[in-house]
């Protein structure tokens, strides 16, 4: 039987979260990142630990079938690769930043200036779209020190919390791209591997739904069941269980994490009482 080859970053910010996602999907790995390739015993998959910057090329060449990789890297490398699932972690943005004492956020500030970056393609495309001509200095790592040593007037780099910029006397001005970890695949998979990928994707989506949802239980008067049920749209229909106390029932359903407090307030206003919220491990629909 064929095995689906998946690439994950061998070190760095994506590594731990990628392994956690595989674990949540029931895929267990016995050995660690010191090996280039690791087989999985309980799923037809091989894991390849690669340098982050090499993953897009391995995908395009078909050396690996799928990969967990930052969307920002795929945009920068400009490869023929399909994104099949956003994963919701390792969120960041590619942004321009300048010394904090400069009081402007106008993109025209960079006209004729020097910009240090590890994302020259992303930056060049952005500058061209905005009719800005600047000198791009390509740097690998520690881009944020470039203005302090006189190498550049500003930088273009990935930003998460912004603390690194702050420590180096910089501030974010313009966001070029918002990014997160994605599941990407090579352009051509045979039928057998496509079927394995479908099973893997099914597991991922069950995990992601659970992370974005909460199980909710509440007691409601029977004459409010229909009204309250309309506030719980995640599942086909809530579960209604009669209580020992006459005229009351318990309603069980699922709510979206993003609308959590909004929904809770609405349920209380409509007569729900004794509301309990429980985390969901997996959610299969």
NORDAFEN-V245615 format. One record per residue. RES is the residue in three letters. PHI is phi in whole degrees, -180 to 180 (* if undefined). PSI is psi in whole degrees, -180 to 180 (NA if undefined). Layout:
RES_PHI_PSI, RES_PHI_PSI
This chain:
UNK_*_140, UNK_-67_155, UNK_-120_138, UNK_-79_124, UNK_-94_119, UNK_-116_134, UNK_-102_135, UNK_-132_158, UNK_-64_132, UNK_-80_-13, UNK_-161_164, UNK_104_-170, UNK_-69_-25, UNK_-85_-19, UNK_-61_-57, UNK_-63_-42, UNK_-70_-31, UNK_-66_-45, UNK_-64_-37, UNK_-65_-39, UNK_-63_-44, UNK_-61_-42, UNK_-63_-44, UNK_-62_-27, UNK_-86_7, UNK_81_18, UNK_-106_112, UNK_-108_136, UNK_-115_128, UNK_-86_-28, UNK_-123_174, UNK_-104_-163, UNK_-80_-1, UNK_-72_-17, UNK_-98_148, UNK_-73_-38, UNK_-134_135, UNK_-133_132, UNK_-87_151, UNK_-106_132, UNK_-78_-34, UNK_-107_16, UNK_-159_143, UNK_-73_78, UNK_-148_145, UNK_-120_137, UNK_-107_131, UNK_-116_125, UNK_-91_116, UNK_-129_160, UNK_-65_139, UNK_-54_-44, UNK_-69_-18, UNK_-88_-19, UNK_-60_-46, UNK_-57_-39, UNK_-68_-41, UNK_-62_-37, UNK_-67_-48, UNK_-62_-37, UNK_-80_-9, UNK_79_13, UNK_-67_-38, UNK_-118_156, UNK_-90_-40, UNK_-142_168, UNK_-157_150, UNK_-99_117, UNK_-150_157, UNK_-72_134, UNK_-60_-33, UNK_-61_-35, UNK_-70_-39, UNK_-65_-40, UNK_-63_-42, UNK_-67_-42, UNK_-78_-18, UNK_55_51, UNK_-101_164, UNK_-84_80, UNK_-134_139, UNK_-99_127, UNK_-87_124, UNK_-112_-14, UNK_-161_125, UNK_-77_140, UNK_-108_-12, UNK_82_3, UNK_-124_174, UNK_53_46, UNK_-75_139, UNK_-159_-176, UNK_-145_151, UNK_-96_120, UNK_-136_158, UNK_-89_144, UNK_-141_149, UNK_-135_164, UNK_-54_137, UNK_-64_-20, UNK_-78_-12, UNK_-82_121, UNK_-99_64, UNK_-159_146, UNK_-113_8, UNK_-70_130, UNK_-61_-23, UNK_-68_-14, UNK_-56_-32, UNK_-84_-2, UNK_-60_120, UNK_76_4, UNK_-94_173, UNK_-103_132, UNK_-124_126, UNK_-93_139, UNK_-162_157, UNK_-103_6, UNK_-126_63, UNK_-65_-37, UNK_-68_-45, UNK_-61_-44, UNK_-67_-46, UNK_-61_-43, UNK_-62_-40, UNK_-67_-44, UNK_-63_-42, UNK_-63_-40, UNK_-65_-27, UNK_-104_11, UNK_55_43, UNK_-114_131, UNK_-107_118, UNK_-140_160, UNK_-93_121, UNK_-98_125, UNK_-107_119, UNK_-86_124, UNK_-130_140, UNK_-104_106, UNK_83_151, UNK_51_42, UNK_-62_-32, UNK_-66_-16, UNK_-85_-10, UNK_-56_-47, UNK_-64_-34, UNK_-68_-27, UNK_-101_9, UNK_80_13, UNK_-80_-29, UNK_-150_162, UNK_-90_-17, UNK_-166_178, UNK_-134_163, UNK_-130_117, UNK_-155_170, UNK_-76_143, UNK_-131_132, UNK_-111_-80, UNK_-89_-22, UNK_90_-1, UNK_-67_-36, UNK_-65_-41, UNK_-61_-46, UNK_-60_-43, UNK_-64_-25, UNK_-104_18, UNK_71_28, UNK_-117_161, UNK_-139_147, UNK_-76_138, UNK_-119_-57, UNK_-126_133, UNK_-93_124, UNK_-89_-35, UNK_-158_135, UNK_-99_138, UNK_-139_158, UNK_-154_174, UNK_-68_140, UNK_-134_159, UNK_-98_120, UNK_-121_155, UNK_-133_158, UNK_-68_164, UNK_-69_-26, UNK_-135_113, UNK_-118_141, UNK_-74_171, UNK_-62_-42, UNK_-63_-45, UNK_-70_-32, UNK_-64_-37, UNK_-68_-39, UNK_-66_-42, UNK_-61_-40, UNK_-61_-40, UNK_-67_-41, UNK_-65_-42, UNK_-65_-37, UNK_-59_-43, UNK_-66_-43, UNK_-59_-45, UNK_-66_-34, UNK_-65_-40, UNK_-67_-45, UNK_-66_-39, UNK_-61_-41, UNK_-64_-41, UNK_-65_-29, UNK_-97_9, UNK_-136_160, UNK_-131_143, UNK_-84_133, UNK_-127_136, UNK_-125_143, UNK_-156_157, UNK_-102_135, UNK_-140_149, UNK_-64_144, UNK_-59_-32, UNK_-76_-3, UNK_-109_1, UNK_-60_-48, UNK_-64_-44, UNK_-63_-46, UNK_-70_-36, UNK_-60_-33, UNK_-69_-16, UNK_-87_-5, UNK_-118_79, UNK_-91_2, UNK_-69_-45, UNK_-99_168, UNK_-57_-43, UNK_-160_141, UNK_-71_160, UNK_-89_130, UNK_-117_123, UNK_-124_123, UNK_-62_141, UNK_-93_165, UNK_-65_-32, UNK_-75_122, UNK_-61_138, UNK_89_4, UNK_-128_151, UNK_-138_161, UNK_-104_130, UNK_-108_131, UNK_-119_134, UNK_-162_-165, UNK_-131_141, UNK_-127_155, UNK_-74_138, UNK_-59_-39, UNK_-65_-30, UNK_-105_19, UNK_-52_-62, UNK_-69_-33, UNK_-61_-45, UNK_-68_-41, UNK_-59_-46, UNK_-60_-41, UNK_-67_-41, UNK_-64_-42, UNK_-63_-42, UNK_-63_-29, UNK_-92_3, UNK_111_2, UNK_-71_143, UNK_-133_165, UNK_52_51, UNK_-80_128, UNK_-118_140, UNK_-119_130, UNK_-129_133, UNK_-63_152, UNK_-111_133, UNK_-81_-51, UNK_-138_153, UNK_-139_107, UNK_-106_123, UNK_-121_NA
